[in-house]
Amino acid sequence: MYPSLNFAFPFLIKSEKFDFIKGEIFEVTSKEVLNLLDNLEGYPDLYLKDFIDIKLESGDIIKALTYFKNEETNKDVLELTFPINEWTKEISSSELDDDFKF
């Protein structure tokens, strides 16, 4: 996972393989909510989506729909020198200019 250039949000990159990325899983049960998420994530211009295996804290493995950076578009928005495994407010806000802090 890599941050955007202004460190405001992260991107998963499908061509990059990581051992783990810590995150949260949400259950979406309606097409309407999924369409809203697609709009929020800029699908398919900014992000693409695909199912990946997720290991839960219980150890169970499930499939989850995940958004990945569309590597064909907006290539100049990534900070590729700063890979991270977990996105936190502390990481993002510590890297931001004062104008962008939460």
C-alpha positions in Angstrom: 0.0 0.0 0.0 1.2 3.5 -0.8 0.1 6.9 0.2 -1.1 9.6 -2.2 1.5 12.4 -2.8 -0.1 14.6 -0.2 -0.4 11.7 2.3 -4.2 12.2 2.5 -5.2 8.6 1.7 -3.7 5.3 0.7 -3.7 3.2 -2.4 -3.4 -0.6 -2.8 -1.6 -1.5 -6.0 -2.5 -4.9 -7.4 0.9 -5.4 -9.1 2.7 -5.1 -5.7 2.7 -8.1 -3.4 2.7 -7.5 0.4 2.7 -10.1 3.1 -0.1 -8.4 4.9 -2.0 -5.1 5.0 -4.0 -4.4 8.1 -7.5 -3.1 7.5 -11.2 -3.3 8.2 -13.9 -5.2 6.5 -17.5 -4.0 6.0 -20.4 -6.0 4.8 -22.3 -4.3 2.0 -25.7 -5.9 1.3 -27.2 -3.6 -1.3 -26.3 -2.7 -4.9 -27.2 0.9 -4.1 -24.6 1.1 -1.3 -22.0 -0.6 -3.6 -22.8 2.0 -6.3 -22.2 4.8 -3.8 -18.9 3.3 -2.7 -17.9 3.0 -6.4 -18.6 6.7 -6.8 -16.7 7.6 -3.6 -13.7 5.6 -4.7 -13.7 7.0 -8.3 -14.3 3.5 -9.8 -13.2 2.8 -12.5 -11.0 5.8 -13.2 -9.1 6.1 -9.9 -9.7 2.6 -8.5 -10.5 -0.8 -9.9 -11.9 -3.6 -7.7 -11.4 -7.3 -7.3 -11.8 -10.1 -4.8 -8.9 -11.0 -2.6 -8.3 -13.5 0.2 -8.6 -11.9 3.7 -7.3 -13.5 6.9 -9.6 -12.6 9.8 -8.3 -12.2 13.4 -10.0 -15.6 14.0 -7.7 -17.2 11.4 -10.6 -17.8 9.0 -9.9 -16.9 5.3 -12.7 -15.1 3.4 -13.0 -13.4 0.0 -13.5 -9.6 0.1 -14.0 -7.1 -2.6 -11.1 -4.6 -2.5 -10.4 -1.4 -4.3 -7.0 -1.1 -6.1 -5.4 1.9 -7.6 -6.0 1.9 -11.4 -2.4 1.8 -12.4 -3.2 3.0 -16.0 -4.6 6.4 -14.8 -3.3 9.2 -12.6 0.1 7.7 -12.2 1.5 10.9 -10.7 -0.6 10.7 -7.5 1.4 8.0 -5.7 4.3 8.3 -3.3 6.1 5.1 -4.3 9.1 5.6 -1.9 6.9 5.2 1.2 5.3 1.7 1.3 3.1 1.0 4.4 1.3 -2.0 5.8 -1.2 -0.1 7.9 -2.9 3.3 7.3 -3.6 5.3 10.4 -4.6 8.9 11.1 -1.2 9.4 12.8 0.6 8.4 9.6 -1.4 10.5 7.3 -1.6 13.6 9.5 2.1 13.5 10.5 3.1 13.7 6.9 0.7 16.4 5.9 1.3 20.1 5.7 -0.6 22.2 8.3 -3.2 23.2 5.7 -4.2 19.5 5.2 -4.2 18.2 8.8 -7.4 16.7 10.3 
